[in-house]
Amino acid sequence: MNLRERINLLLSHLPTLERWVGPYDEASLLKWLDSELGNSRRLEHWVDGSRATPRGPVLHVVSGNTPHAAFQTTFRAFLIGCQSWVKIPSAGLPEFERWATHIPLIELRRELPEAWKSPEIAIVYGAADTIDFFRNWLSTGTRLIEHGPKLSAAFIFQPTEDTYQNLAQDIMRYGQRGCLSIQMIYAAGDLTDFCEKLSVGLNSFPEKNHPTLSEAGAVRNERELIRFRAANGANLQLFESKNSVDWTIVLDQENTLLRPGPLSGFVHVAPIPEVISHDTLGPEVEYLSTAVLEPISMAGELEKIAPPRICQPGHAQEPGIFWHPDGEMPLAGLVRWRDLG
């Protein structure tokens, strides 16, 4: 298939794909190619002495947290014209499988065949043990692009009336299992009032979590630990869903270190440090994927930690296809450059 045919196919699947990759049209896809390759025509013609050849095969290893990564990584490869091998979780990704099964250049497997040990590129999404496995399993000639464990946080300087409901969406969608899910919030002003209003947003969120027994147990254990510490003088407050582990807020007035929680709608709230930096947020800031910011005009306050992505509340989970995951240019990494002259 040539580029025009691939774009036309993607346009014909817009009703299915828009939910997972965001809106797009022919002009935006060509502009995206132009921005990363200099000129989209380079995929099929010599332009100013250079040409871009699709690499491949490309092995995509995707997790079961959400289908977004599966749709987006194969969308990019298909647009470029790469042959894709996709290792999906053993439990499957039904929405993705229904789409990808009928798309040229894409092959799906739930088990890893030995023939897949030597792709030209491997793009791996997953936990640290998944990343380690593929570092050892793949051939030494494979270029490995890793998207390991990440977490996201919010920085709320001036909340609006919609902020709390939007934050609830950023926390609760997909069971808080994705790297774009907020696990910590830094806020200014009266933090008790902030947590009370956030509690209302979380309690009214329509999609309830369905944690496993172990996940629910981890939340209950963490809640009990917070109660114990508060009873022994720690400056902590606990806000929690009644008779469930649907959501939990821990207000910590003293500790500003960025840290993950046990998921299932569990979020820490802390005061915004006077200076937002690696020193005040700690080593986990290296794994920050998205910073949710209100108002967005205060992006300069985050420059010392330089998050790969900054967005407003309510948009954390929907980056769209044109973002730079983990700060990388995803299309440029899928081509091999050739020079003429």
N, C-alpha and C positions, 0 to 999 in steps of 0.2 A: 504494500500500500504506500502511496506517496503522501506527502504532507497534507495536501488538499483533501484526500480521501479520509485520512485520520481525523482531521478537524471536523469534517462533515459527519463522521460517525459519532464523535463526541457531542456535537450539537444535537444529533438525533436522540441521544441518551440524556439530554439535559433534565427532563422531568425526573429521572431516577437519580442522577448524579448530584443535582443541586443541593440536596439535603446534606450530602457528605463533603462536597468540595466547594460549596458556595456558588454564586452566580458567575456566569462567564458567557462570552459570545465570541464570534470569529475575530473581531477587532482586538479584544482583550487578550486572546491567546496569541495572536501574532505579535502584539506589543510585548508580551511576556517573553516570547522567543527572541525578539529584537533586543530586549534589555539584557538578556543573559548571553546571547550568542553574537550580538552586534548587528546581525541581520538574519531573519528567519530563512532567507533564501540559501544561506550557507549549508543547510541540511541537504540540499540537492544540487547546488551550483557553486562554482568558484566565485567568491565575492572579495574584491580587493586583495587577491592573493592568498585567500585562506578558505578552508572548507571544514565543516564539522560532520564527523561520521558517528552514527549511533554506536555506543558500546553494547556489548552483550555476549552471551546471555547475562541478564541481571537477575540475581536471586533476591527476592523480597521475603523476609521473615517477619510476620506480623503477629501481634498478640491478640488476645481475646477481649481486652478491656473495652474497646469501642471499634467499630468498623472504619472510623475516619482514616487511620493511617493506611489501611489496606487500599481503600479507594484512592487516596491521594498519591501514594507512592506508585501505584500502577498507572494512574492517570498520567503522571509526569512521564513515565517511561514510554507509554503508548504514544503520547504526543511527539516525543523525540523519534520514535520508531524502533525502540529496543525490544528484543525478545525477552519476555519476563517469565521466570519461574517463581511461583508464589507458594511458600510454605505457610499454610493456615493452621490454626490451633486444632488439636484433635477433636475438640468439641464443635468445631466449625464456626463459620461466620455466614449465616444464612443469607442476609441481604447482599453481602458482597459476592457470594458464590452464585446467586441467581443472576447477577449482572455479568460477572467476569467469565463465566462458563461459555458465553456466546461471543466473546470478544477475541478477534484475531491477535496473535502474538502473545497471548497469555495462557499459561498452563498452571493448573492448580494441583497441589498434593497435600494430603494430611500427614503423610510419612515422608521422610527424606530419602530419596533414592541415591545410591552411590554416584550415579551419573551427574548429580547436582553438586558434587564437591568442588568443581572447578569452574564456576562462573567467572566472567571477567570482573564483575562487581557484585558485592553482596551488601544489601541494605537491611540492617537488622534492628528491629524494634523489640524491646523486651527488658526483663530484669537483668541484674548483674550476672546471674548464673547462665542466662541465655546468651548474653554477649560472650562470656568466657567460653562456653561450649563451641560457639562458631569460630572464635579465634583459633581454637585447637583443631576443629573439624575441617575447616576449609583449606584448600591448597594454598601454598605460600604465594602463588602468583595472583591470587584474588585480592582486589582492592576492597577493603572492608569499610563501610560507612556505618557508624554505630549511632543508634538513638536509644541510649540507656535510660535508667530511672531518672525522672525529673519531677519537680513539684512546682506549683505556682502560688503566688501570694498577691494580696491586694494592699494598696496604699491609699487610704481615704483621708484626704486633707479637709475636704468640704463636701459632706454627703448631701445629696438631693433627696426629694421625696421618693424617687424611684430607686435609689441606690440599694436599699435593703432587699427589695424583691429581686433586683438584678444580681446582687451578690449571692442570694439563695440559689439562683439558677446556676451561677458559676461554681458553686460548691456541690450542689446535689445531683446535677445531671450525670448520667452514666455511673451512678453509685460512687462518685468521687474517685474512680479508679484510673482516670487518664492523667497524663502528665500536665494537662491544661486545667485540671481541677484545683481550685483554691484550697489550700490547707492551712494558711495563716493569713491574718488580716492585721495590718498596722493602721491605727486610726488616731485622729486628733480629737481633742475636746473631752466631753464627758463619756468615758468608755462604758460605764454601767448603762447609761441611756442608750448608747450605741448598741450594746449587746441585747438590750430589751427589744429594740426595734428590729434588730436582725433576727431575734427569736420569732417574732411575728412573721417575718418573711419566710423563714425556714419552715415554720409550722403550717403555713398555707401553701407551700410548694406542692403541686399536684402529684408529682412522681415520687412515690415512696421508695426508700431503699429496700433491697432484698438481700441482706448480708448472709453469708454462710454462718454456720454455727461458730466456727473459730473467729470470724470477724466480729460477730456480735459479742462473743466472750471477751475479745480484746477491748472493745469499747466499754463494756461493763467493768473490766479490771481497771482501765484507765480512769473511769469515773470514780471508782472507789479510792484509787490512789490520790486523786485530786481532793476528795473529801478529807482523807487522812491528813494530807499536807496542810489544807486550810485549817483543820482543827488544831494543828500544831503550830499555827502562827504564820504560815505562808500567805502572801497577799494574793489570794486566788479566789475567783468566784466561778461557780458552775451553773450553767443554764442548760437544760436538757429536755428532750421530748418526754412526755408522760407515758409510762407503761410501754416504752419501746426504745429502740436505739436508732430511731430515724435520724436524729441530729443531736449534736452536742456542741456547746460553746464553752471554752475555758478562757476566762479573762485573767490574764497574768500581767499585773501592773509593773513587774520588776524585770522580767526576762525578755529581752528583745531578740534573742537568737532565733533565726529561721529554723523551723523543725517540722518534720512530718508528723501526722497523727495516725491513728489506727483505721482511718477511712470511715465509710458509712456515715457521711455527713458530720465529721468531727473536725472542728476548726479552732485554732488558738487565736485570740485577739490580744494585741499588745500595743502600747503607745508608740507612735512614730518617733524614732530616735531623732535627736536634733540634727545629726548628720547621718544620712543613710549610706553606709559603707560596708566593706567586708569586715571591718573591726566591730561594728555594732550589730551586724546581722549574722556573723559567724561563717564557718566553712561551708555550710549547706547552700550558701548563695551561689556557689559554683554550679549548682544543679537547678538553678531557677530557670524555668522555661518561659513563663509569661508573667508580667507584672500588670495587674489591673490597677488603674489609676483614676482617681476622681479629685479634682478636674484634670482632664488630659493636658491642659495647658501647663501643668507643673512637671512635665516630663524631665525638665532639667534637674530636678531634685534627685533623680535616679541615675544620673550619669556616673557616679562613682562605682555603681555596681553593674552598669551597662547591660540590662537584661536584653535577651535576644528579641523580645517582643513586648510592646506596651499597648494596652487597649483599655477601653472604658468598661465599667461594670456591665455585665450581661452579654459580653462578647468573647469571654475567655475561651469557651469551648468551640467557637466557630471561626477559626482563623482564615478560612477560605483557601483556595488552591494557590494563591499568588504569594503566600508568605515564605519566609526563609527559615525552615525548621532548624532549630539549634544554631541559628546564625549562618547557615550554609546556603549557597546558591544551588538549588536542587537540579535544575536543568543542565547547567554548565558541567556538573560532575558526571553527566551521562553521555558525554561525547568525547571523541578523540579528535584532536585538531591536526589538520594537514596544511602544509604551506606550499605555495607555488612561487618559485623564483629564488 
